[in-house]
Amino acid sequence: MKRLLLRADDLGYSYAVNLGIVRSVKEGLIRSVGLMPNMPEAARGLSWLEGEDIAIGQHTNVCLGTPCSDPATIPSLVDEEGQLKSSRTYRQSFKDGIDFVDYDDAVREIEAQHQHFLELVGHEPDYFEAHAVMSETLNRAISDVAAAHHLREQKASFDPSKKVLCGTTEVRMCCEDTLKPEDYHPADFIRRTAESIEEDGTTVVVLHPGYLDAYILGHSSLTTNRTKEVDALIDPELRSWLEAQPDLQLIDYRDIA
């Protein structure tokens, strides 16, 4: 049996992003949703998904907004105003061969976000990972916090040719570079990915469905392609195509050991 997991990141990013994710769950194919615990819209997004049979993960966010811990205690992660350093800062530092993240700072903020996740959701995350940031130190801290709390960690990967662990299961992760191509067609991407799954293999497709508002337009370089993903995920034709594929099972993170 081939297994396909469609994941939506960024619940809590903004009001409009929440709307797109919720529609992708209620009308579409999404059954795994990553929550940004530190964001002001996190609680509202969760309330809109109340009663839905989905996996909720901690999409640990160290590159946007106000941290859950005291900014004074995590100096390597925040700017002069006490806000988390931007993803642009992380990308530039990675290009320069610099990892500015302090391990203890990372653990402190990850733990604080985990505590806030528990307060918001009421149970442990169904999976545990981090918003895409280039930092080996952060990845190590994520793994250590996950191990300390016996959580199902989804290891990060930007190379679909390699397998990484999710819990104790090897999975392949696929995420289209949606920051660049204007001709991005998410339904085609999902179909191609499904066709490429090997027998008895598990593939995770990372998506960012959402609608747009002033906050997302001012804080993210990923904009219109979010809306394309909503349209694809609620498309009955894509659902019918996936359900017609022999030996293909649509799963969520609770189905992974």
KERO-270271 format. One record per atom (N, C-alpha, C): y, x, z; residue in one letter. Coordinates in steps of 0.001 Angstrom, whole numbers, padded with zeros to 6 digits, always signed. Example, Ala and Ser with C-alpha at 12.3 -4.5 7.8 and 13.67 -1.06 7.14 Angstrom:
REM KERO-270271
-005690+013190+007800A -004500+012300+007800A -003300+013200+007800A -002250+012850+007080S -001060+013670+007140S +000030+012900+007870S 
***
This chain:
REM KERO-270271
-001197+000842+000000M +000000+000000+000000M +001260+000886+000000M +002204+000552-000856K +003495+001241-000891K +004488+000455-000031K +005299+001172+000729R +006204+000499+001658R +007655+000889+001369R +008503-000119+001303L +009920+000083+000995L +010775-000515+002108L +011654+000296+002657L +012565-000153+003701L +013994-000058+003184L +014682-001181+003155L +016079-001232+002732L +016959-001309+003970L +017787-000303+004168R +018591-000183+005388R +020079-000325+005071R +020792-001066+005907A +022245-001204+005774A +022922-000472+006923A +023716+000526+006589D +024484+001271+007584D +025848+000633+007815D +026455+001002+008946D +027896+000798+009210D +028289-000551+009796D +027375-001288+010436L +027806-002494+011131L +028823-002106+012206L +029971-002777+012199G +031039-002459+013133G +032170-001671+012521G +031969-001138+011312Y +032996-000316+010660Y +034302-001092+010542Y +034230-002312+010041S +035415-003168+009915S +034961-004618+009798S +035902-005532+009912Y +035625-006969+009806Y +034969-007275+008458Y +035534-006731+007380A +035019-007036+006045A +033668-006388+005790A +033475-005180+006284V +032160-004551+006148V +031113-005400+006860V +031445-005893+008054N +030530-006785+008763N +030152-007991+007910N +031142-008599+007258L +030870-009774+006425L +029835-009469+005345L +029996-008320+004691G +029059-007957+003634G +027668-007691+004155G +027579-007009+005296I +026267-006726+005882I +025586-008024+006313I +026339-008896+006971V +025758-010159+007431V +025246-010980+006255V +026000-011021+005175R +025533-011758+004001R +024274-011107+003418R +024206-009767+003460S +023046-009048+002938S +021798-009311+003770S +021987-009699+005035V +020865-010086+005895V +020517-011559+005692V +021502-012429+005853K +021253-013870+005852K +020848-014396+004478K +021391-013818+003423E +021083-014287+002067E +020294-013268+001260E +020096-012073+001823G +019537-010999+001030G +018330-010304+001620G +018173-009056+001252L +016948-008304+001488L +016988-007395+002708L +018116-007292+003379I +018253-006336+004475I +017571-006839+005745I +016718-005969+006321R +016055-006277+007595R +016208-005146+008604R +016968-004111+008234S +017263-003015+009159S +018753-002713+009060S +019445-002754+010198V +020901-002602+010225V +021283-001560+011261V +022140-000614+010847G +022604+000438+011741G +023958+000095+012338G +024033+000074+013664L +025249-000285+014394L +026014+000959+014809L +027334+000980+014532M +028225+002024+015026M +028735+001590+016403M +028163+002111+017486P +028474+001545+018802P +029925+001692+019235P +030620+002704+018729N +031978+002973+019218N +033058+002152+018527N +032719+001428+017469M +033748+000776+016674M +034124-000598+017244M +035411-000968+017165P +035881-002228+017758P +035212-003475+017193P +034741-003428+015950E +034129-004607+015329E +032616-004676+015561E +032077-003769+016374A +030630-003748+016593A +030143-005042+017247A +030812-005481+018301A +030369-006686+019015A +030438-007915+018122A +031500-008041+017322R +031628-009205+016436R +030513-009209+015392R +030245-008039+014804G +029177-007967+013811G +027839-008372+014382G +027554-007913+015595L +026299-008293+016251L +026228-009796+016500L +027356-010370+016914S +027355-011807+017210S +027033-012616+015964S +027465-012154+014813W +027184-012864+013563W +025718-012754+013154W +025004-011772+013720L +023590-011583+013384L +022659-012102+014477L +023221-012768+015462E +022401-013270+016561E +021305-014209+016044E +020098-013971+016497G +018965-014807+016098G +018251-014342+014849G +018806-013359+014141E +018146-012850+012936E +016997-011913+013321E +015899-012015+012595D +014713-011193+012862D +014856-009868+012104D +015632-008962+012671I +015899-007680+012019I +015795-006547+013034I +015627-005334+012506A +015691-004133+013329A +017154-003705+013442A +017571-003371+014665I +018925-002874+014898I +018825-001437+015387I +019448-000530+014650G +019402+000877+015025G +020741+001397+015495G +020707+002522+016182Q +021950+003195+016563Q +022354+004143+015451Q +023419+003765+014759H +023986+004592+013698H +025114+005404+014346H +024703+006430+015077T +025634+007221+015883T +026781+007737+015030T +027995+007474+015484N +029182+007771+014681N +030084+008763+015406N +030181+009980+014852V +031049+010993+015463V +032197+011393+014533V +032474+010560+013525C +033508+010965+012567C +034486+009833+012228C +034621+008858+013143L +035542+007762+012892L +035849+007025+014181L +037135+006825+014450G +037531+005977+015563G +037592+006688+016899G +037568+005883+017948T +037668+006372+019318T +036282+006632+019884T +036051+007767+020525P +034721+008037+021090P +034413+007127+022262P +033137+007016+022589C +032730+006243+023759C +032901+007046+025047C +032866+008355+024938S +033080+009202+026101S +034551+009584+026200S +034932+010163+027311D +036302+010619+027519D +036611+011725+026522D +037623+011560+025670P +037929+012593+024673P +038125+013985+025277P +038622+014048+026493A +038863+015340+027133A +037571+016101+027399A +036437+015377+027425T +035156+016021+027730T +034390+016440+026478T +034927+016129+025296I +034237+016483+024036I +035236+017120+023066I +035904+018201+023467P +037004+018751+022670P +036634+019150+021239P +035396+019563+021004S +035037+020005+019652S +034929+018840+018672S +034809+017619+019185L +034576+016459+018318L +035837+015658+018003L +036942+015926+018705V +038125+015085+018559V +039334+015874+018070V +040293+015130+017504D +041544+015750+017060D +042574+015715+018181D +043834+016062+017840E +044888+016142+018845E +045184+014798+019497E +044858+013710+018811E +045136+012375+019332E +043935+011776+020074E +042875+012564+020229G +041694+012075+020930G +040781+011211+020094G +041014+011193+018779Q +040157+010446+017867Q +039081+011364+017293Q +037946+010786+016959L +036875+011586+016374L +037320+012215+015054L +036964+013459+014862K +037332+014155+013624K +036702+013448+012427K +037397+013483+011301S +036985+012719+010128S +035802+013356+009411S +035108+012535+008619S +034010+013050+007798S +034519+014078+006803S +035754+013925+006362R +036352+014911+005455R +036424+016282+006134R +036759+016291+007420T +036815+017545+008173T +035433+018172+008251T +034427+017352+008510Y +033054+017870+008560Y +032634+018431+007210Y +032939+017711+006129R +032532+018176+004800R +033181+019504+004451R +034476+019642+004756Q +035166+020882+004434Q +034612+022038+005261Q +034336+021800+006527S +033794+022853+007386S +032411+023274+006904S +031608+022301+006462F +030286+022621+005941F +030408+023517+004707F +031357+023195+003822K +031582+024021+002636K +031990+025435+003020K +032734+025548+004126D +033207+026857+004584D +032172+027581+005434D +031000+026968+005622G +029956+027590+006414G +030202+027549+007902G +030972+026559+008362I +031336+026442+009776I +030737+025177+010376I +030108+025325+011520D +029633+024171+012291D +030414+024183+013605D +031477+023376+013671F +032370+023403+014828F +031868+022554+016000F +030779+021830+015817V +030277+020933+016858V +029680+021728+018013V +030144+021463+019213D +029549+022035+020415D +028375+021161+020850D +027250+021784+021147Y +026030+021030+021473Y +026235+020100+022660Y +026812+020600+023733D +026995+019773+024928D +027937+018607+024662D +028980+018852+023854D +029882+017762+023476D +029123+016681+022713D +028280+017130+021769A +027526+016181+020948A +026586+015346+021811A +025854+015976+022706V +024935+015236+023572V +025704+014228+024419V +026844+014642+024951R +027630+013744+025806R +028064+012491+025043R +028543+012664+023816E +029004+011508+023043E +027830+010659+022548E +026758+011288+022143I +025583+010529+021707I +025045+009684+022856I +024971+010274+024043E +024510+009537+025223E +025449+008375+025540E +026756+008603+025430A +027725+007538+025710A +027588+006402+024705A +027369+006744+023438Q +027172+005700+022435Q +025854+004957+022667Q +024835+005678+023104H +023561+005026+023410H +023729+004030+024556H +024468+004418+025578Q +024703+003517+026701Q +025464+002274+026250Q +026472+002476+025378H +027235+001326+024895H +026379+000454+023982H +025497+001073+023202F +024557+000300+022376F +023741-000634+023264F +023205-000100+024362L +022403-000917+025272L +023211-002076+025837L +024479-001820+026151E +025341-002880+026681E +025594-003958+025637E +025746-003557+024375L +026046-004504+023310L +024805-005292+022871L +023704-004584+022680V +022516-005174+022061V +021545-005740+023101V +021464-005088+024251G +020586-005580+025295G +019192-004991+025274G +018914-004102+024330H +017619-003418+024298H +017780-002092+023574H +016764-001258+023671E +016810+000048+023016E +016903-000118+021493E +017526+000840+020823P +017587+000761+019357P +016203+000834+018730P +016016+000077+017659D +014743+000094+016949D +014573+001383+016142D +015668+002069+015886Y +015642+003410+015300Y +016925+004114+015707Y +016954+005428+015539F +018016+006238+016122F +018368+007351+015150F +019621+007393+014712E +020035+008417+013753E +021549+008540+013803E +022115+009283+012854A +023552+009547+012875A +024185+009266+011531A +025412+008749+011580H +026260+008598+010406H +026345+009939+009694H +026266+009937+008371A +026117+011162+007581A +027196+012196+007885A +026788+013241+008573V +027674+014348+008923V +026896+015643+008743V +027530+016633+008130M +026879+017915+007896M +027050+018807+009123M +026093+018767+010037S +026141+019616+011232S +024744+019765+011795S +024219+020973+011764E +022910+021228+012343E +022924+021020+013853E +024052+021340+014476T +024156+021155+015923T +024062+019677+016279T +024758+018838+015524L +024678+017398+015767L +023252+016895+015574L +022594+017341+014507N +021214+016905+014257N +020293+017297+015405N +020488+018500+015936R +019674+018948+017066R +019930+018083+018292R +021195+017757+018517A +021539+016911+019662A +020951+015506+019509A +021006+014949+018301I +020409+013639+018041I +018918+013671+018379I +018220+014704+017909S +016782+014814+018161S +016491+014935+019645S +017287+015704+020357D +017032+015914+021782D +017289+014640+022590D +018355+013897+022248V +018631+012646+022955V +017544+011620+022641V +017122+011557+021383A +016045+010633+021012A +014780+010949+021797A +014432+012221+021898A +013232+012615+022633A +013357+012273+024115A +014539+012486+024673A +014748+012227+026101A +014556+010753+026440A +014889+009872+025488H +014787+008426+025741H +013581+007790+025035H +012735+008641+024421H +011529+008161+023725H +011886+007151+022639H +012871+007505+021813L +013345+006627+020750L +012753+007038+019405L +012661+006086+018494R +012173+006348+017141R +013303+006988+016337R +013263+008302+016191E +014316+008997+015460E +014039+008987+013962E +015064+008650+013187Q +014996+008796+011741Q +015690+010098+011388Q +014902+011110+011045K +015479+012386+010636K +016298+012183+009370K +017373+012937+009233A +018243+012811+008068A +017748+013683+006923A +017988+013220+005718S +017662+014002+004531S +018531+013546+003373S +018991+014507+002578F +019750+014183+001370F +018959+014557+000116F +017677+014860+000305D +016822+015289-000795D +015611+014355-000877D +015605+013423-001838P +014495+012464-001933P +013159+013087-002317P +013174+014351-002728S +011911+015005-003076S +011173+015521-001849S +011850+015517-000705K +011245+016005+000524K +011006+014842+001490K +009975+014967+002302K +009684+013961+003305K +010187+014423+004665K +010646+013462+005455V +011094+013745+006814V +010421+012760+007758V +010459+013064+009038L +009810+012194+010010L +010713+011044+010431L +010104+009879+010529C +010698+008743+011241C +009689+008405+012325C +010041+008701+013572G +009039+008621+014613G +007953+009637+014321G +006725+009150+014105T +005618+010053+013758T +005182+009883+012305T +005939+009097+011547T +005586+008789+010161T +006436+009583+009181T +005806+010146+008169E +006556+010837+007119E +007123+009803+006144E +008414+009906+005883V +009066+009000+004941V +009913+009802+003966V +010163+009177+002835R +011095+009742+001863R +012384+008939+001947R +013519+009618+002009M +014797+008927+002105M +015560+009043+000794M +016110+007915+000347C +016859+007881-000903C +018229+007258-000657C +019259+007945-001099C +020624+007437-000972C +021409+007900-002183C +021821+006968-003001E +022595+007301-004187E +023958+007856-003789E +024473+008809-004575D +025802+009363-004303D +026849+008356-004770D +027116+007363-003933T +027988+006262-004325T +029471+006625-004260T +029804+007832-003785L +031212+008237-003751L +031720+008619-005130L +030805+008962-006050K +031234+009497-007338K +031088+008529-008513K +029893+008033-008792P +029721+007316-010069P +030384+005944-010096P +031209+005722-011097E +031819+004411-011273E +030826+003435-011900E +029787+003975-012533D +028800+003128-013198D +027568+002912-012322D +027750+002947-011016Y +026654+002742-010069Y +026135+001308-010165Y +024827+001183-010339H +024179-000125-010414H +023096-000169-009337H +023398-000684-008161P +022454-000604-007050P +021126-001299-007289P +021108-002405-008020A +019832-003072-008289A +018913-002160-009093A +019478-001472-010093D +018679-000525-010886D +018188+000627-010020D +019056+001110-009127F +018680+002197-008218F +017516+001772-007325F +017568+000564-006803I +016494+000084-005932I +015201-000077-006728I +015304-000598-007943R +014102-000750-008777R +013484+000616-009074R +014309+001580-009494R +013789+002921-009807R +013120+003534-008584R +013744+003350-007442T +013175+003916-006214T +011843+003271-005889T +011762+001954-006002A +010503+001257-005719A +009393+001737-006653A +009727+001931-007910E +008732+002379-008891E +008246+003797-008612E +009052+004581-007913S +008711+005989-007677S +007921+006221-006392S +007686+005165-005607I +006961+005337-004347I +005500+005653-004645I +005004+006693-003999E +003604+007066-004196E +002692+006154-003390E +001435+006120-003760E +000469+005276-003057E +000404+005655-001576E +000475+004637-000718D +000474+004799+000739D +001734+005498+001248D +002756+005592+000413G +003994+006233+000822G +005000+005238+001383G +005917+005755+002197T +006997+004948+002761T +008331+005549+002341T +009188+004719+001762T +010503+005172+001316T +011585+004334+001979T +012591+005017+002498V +013757+004377+003100V +014927+004505+002136V +015520+003378+001768V +016713+003370+000923V +017921+003087+001815V +018849+004037+001852V +020036+003904+002688V +021159+003285+001861V +021646+002134+002315L +022684+001393+001607L +023868+001134+002532L +025001+000808+001918H +026228+000561+002687H +026921-000705+002188H +026233-001856+002254P +026859-003087+001762P +028051-003478+002626P +029046-004052+001989G +030209-004496+002739G +031294-005000+001813G +032212-005751+002375Y +033403-006150+001651Y +034570-005280+002106Y +035732-005472+001513L +036849-004545+001716L +038020-005213+002415L +038614-004482+003335D +039854-004901+003975D +040748-003674+004121D +041911-003840+004726A +042867-002738+004822A +042281-001553+005583A +041471-001835+006620Y +040929-000733+007419Y +039972+000115+006596Y +039042-000518+005889I +038071+000259+005122I +038761+001008+003982I +039752+000387+003368L +040458+001049+002275L +041255+002255+002772L +041676+002202+004029G +042453+003306+004578G +041626+004379+005243G +040330+004127+005476H +039533+005072+006248H +038246+005525+005567H +037941+005013+004396S +036687+005393+003742S +036906+005639+002260S +036207+006634+001744S +036234+006889+000305S +035163+006075-000416S +034311+005400+000335L +033295+004512-000244L +033820+003082-000154L +034214+002533-001297T +034867+001217-001282T +034156+000223-002195T +034534+000165-003469T +034035-000903-004336T +032512-000892-004484T +031886+000275-004364N +030427+000302-004485N +029739-000397-003319N +030442-000566-002199R +029893-001373-001110R +029706-002822-001577R +030688-003336-002282T +030623-004732-002728T +029520-004918-003773T +029307-003904-004611K +028223-003976-005590K +026868-004078-004889K +026737-003378-003770E +025465-003419-003062E +025214-004791-002445E +026260-005440-001947V +026079-006809-001454V +025541-007697-002568V +026187-007637-003730D +025764-008481-004855D +024307-008223-005225D +023899-006955-005225A +022522-006635-005581A +021545-007168-004544A +021887-007009-003281L +020964-007378-002209L +020763-008884-002076L +021727-009667-002538I +021580-011127-002469I +021138-011718-003806I +020849-010865-004776D +020458-011314-006116D +019010-011819-006102D +018769-013091-006402P +017392-013618-006405P +016485-012890-007390P +017048-012390-008477E +016232-011701-009475E +015660-010409-008913E +016468-009663-008153L +015963-008426-007555L +014877-008752-006529L +015087-009773-005703R +014057-010157-004730R +012757-010529-005447R +012867-011347-006488S +011672-011773-007212S +010945-010582-007823S +011716-009635-008371W +011116-008448-008978W +010361-007632-007934W +010985-007418-006770L +010337-006637-005713L +009080-007332-005210L +009157-008642-005034E +007999-009377-004519E +006859-009439-005528E +007180-009227-006801A +006149-009272-007844A +005462-007928-008051A +005975-006871-007412Q +005379-005548-007608Q +004053-005446-006856Q +003006-005009-007549P +001694-004908-006896P +001692-003836-005807P +001091-004157-004681D +000917-003198-003588D +002231-002679-003026D +003302-003483-003091L +004584-003081-002503L +004898-004011-001334L +005148-003423-000186Q +005481-004185+001016Q +006903-003850+001462Q +007724-004875+001675L +009067-004682+002216L +008959-004671+003738L +009461-003630+004362I +009292-003457+005802I +010640-003213+006475I +010630-003206+007825D +011784-002728+008579D +011307-001660+009554D +012227-001101+010323Y +011879+000041+011174Y +010858-000293+012254Y +010734-001561+012614R +009743-001917+013617R +008319-001805+013086R +008184-001665+011761D +006870-001517+011140D +006434-000054+011021D +007298+000863+011470I +007008+002300+011360I +006628+002846+012733I +005550+003580+012780A +005065+004130+014069A +005985+005248+014558A 
***
